[in-house]
């Protein structure tokens, strides 16, 4: 597994779900590296999930509530997913939600929202995400926002190219969505709203194949 292997000599296949959860919750690597993060790993769902949503990082309300996509962006995300036949309560209780980095990174120095996790923070947290994907082995991964999407696409991709298109990586289909932040202008244009609807149609088709809607 690439990156800093804080999981020790064990591979993801050797870790139990309980062990992985415990290691994520106990992790202080970013704090030890000097980053002023709030050390509380935020993720939710079950290891038997067939669908995984991956966001960028928890926000301040996620930190306080202890669950992913808990604020306005989460509300918009689940309004989108409702168009694909997804009920929020059902999804949160039966599927899986996580992020590129697990802890709240704090406010941006400019004061314009939350700070984007640095590349080093992403590297430190990457083994956990890889272990989550390996243990759950989801049939469908929905990366939300540019940072999460970049895990599955080469450098230089544009949202216009990937939103509404699918690709297969290993056993999983990847169906990206833009970040649902109210501050984002990307998903507000007519052309890009059409791309989002196309992406939601593809997600619904996958969910129907999995007999989830």
N, C-alpha and C positions, 0 to 999 in steps of 0.2 A: 504494500500500500504506500503510495507516494506521500511526501510531506513529513512533518514531524510526527513520529510514531509514539504518541503518549499512551497508546494502548498496549505498550510493552511488546513482548514476544508473541502474544496471541494474535491470530488473524481474526477478522470479523466472524468467520465460520466457527471459531472456537469460543467466541464470547456469547454468553447468554444475553437475552434482552435485558434482564435485570442488571447484569454486570455493566452493560453499555449505559443504561440509564444512570446508574450510580456513578460511573466515571464522568459522564457529562455534567452531572450536578456537582461533583466535587472538583471539577477542573478550575484551576486558577492560573493557567498558563499566560493569558493575556495580561492579567494583573502583575504577574512576576516579570513580564516583559516590559512593564512600565506603562501599559495602557490603562486609562481611567475608566474602565468598564464597570458596570454593575454585575457582579459575578453570580448570575442566576440563569441557568440554562432554561430556555423556553422552548418547549416542543409539546405535542399532544397527539394522542391516537393510540392505536394498537399495532402490535407486530404482525397481525394477520391482515392488515390493510392491503387493498389492491390498488389504491390511488394515493399518491404522495404529492402534496403541495410544498414547494420550496420557496421561501421568501428571502429577502436580503438579510435582515436582522430585526430583532424585536425593537419596537418603539417604546416610549415612556409608558403608555397605557398598557402595553403588553407586559412590560416589566412589573407594573403594579398588579395586574390581574393574573399574571402567571399563565397566560395562554396566547397563542399566536393570532395575528390578525384580529385584534380585539377592538380596534378603534374605527374611525371613519373609513380607512382604506379597506379594512376587513368587511365592513358593511357593504361597500361597493363591490368588492370581490364576490361576495355571496349573492348580491343582486345579479351580477353577471352569471354566476354559476347556476342560479335559479333558472335562467334561460336554457341551460343544458339539463334541466331536470333534477338538479341537486338541492336537497333540503339541508340547510345549515346544521340543524341539530343532528340529523342522521350522519352527516359527513364528520362532524367533530367527534362523535361517539364511536364511529366505526372505521374511519380512514385515518390518514396521518398527515400532520403538518409540522414543518420544521423550517430551518433557515440556513443560509450560508454560514453565518456566525450565530452562536446560540445566546449570547448575552447582550444586553442593552449597551450600545457603544457610547451613549451620552449625546449631548447637544453638539451641533456643529460650532466650531470656533467663531464662525460668522454670525451665529444666532439664527440662521435660516433653516430651522428644522433639526433633525437628528443627524449625527455624524455618520458618514459612510465608512464602514470598517476598512482599515488599511489592508494592503496586500499581505503583510506579515500576520495580521489577525486572521485573515482568511486562510493562510497556510497553517496556522496553529490549530484552527478549528476543522480543517478539511478532513482529517482522519475520522472524526466523529460522523460527518455527513456520509463519507464513504461507507462507514460501518452501518449506519442506518439503512442506506440503500441496499447494501449486501444482505443484511439480516431480513429486511422486509421484502426485498425483491419485488417492488410494485410493478404491476402491468402497465400503469399509466403514471407518468411524472408530469406535473404542471409547474414549471418554473415561472415565478411571478416577478417581473422586473428585470432590468438589464443585467444586474449582477448575478442573479440566479441563472438567467438564460445563458450567460457567458460560460457556465460550467459545461455546456453541451454543444457549443458552437465555436468555430474558429474565430480568432481576433478579426475585427473589421466588419462583423455582421451588423446589419441594421434591423431595427424592429420591423420596418416595412417588409423586409425579406422573410422574417421568421414567424411573425404573428399571422396565424391562419394556415401555416404549414406544419406538418408533422415530420418527425424523423425517428428512426428506431436506434436505440443504443443498448446493446446487449439484449436482455429480455424485456426491456421497457420501451414503450412509446413515449416520446417527448412532445408535449403540446403547450408551447409557451403562451403566456398572457403578459400584457404590459403591466407596469405597476399601477394599481388603482388609486393612487393618491389623488386627492382633489386638487393638489397643486400642479399636477402633471397636465401639460397641454396636449401631449401626444394623442391620448385616447379621446380627445374632445373634437377632433376634426372629423368631417363627414367620411372621408376615405378611411381613416383609421378606425372609426366606429364600425365600418363595414368589415374591416379586417378582424376586429374583436368578435363580431357576430360569426364570422367564418370560423374562427378558432373555437368558439363555443359550440358550433355545429359539429366540428370534428371531435370535441370532447364528448358531446352527447352520443355520437356514433360509437366511440370507444366504450363508453359506459353501458350502452345497449348490448354491445358484444360481450361485456363482462356480466351482463344480467344484473346491473346495479340500478337501472332506471326502467 
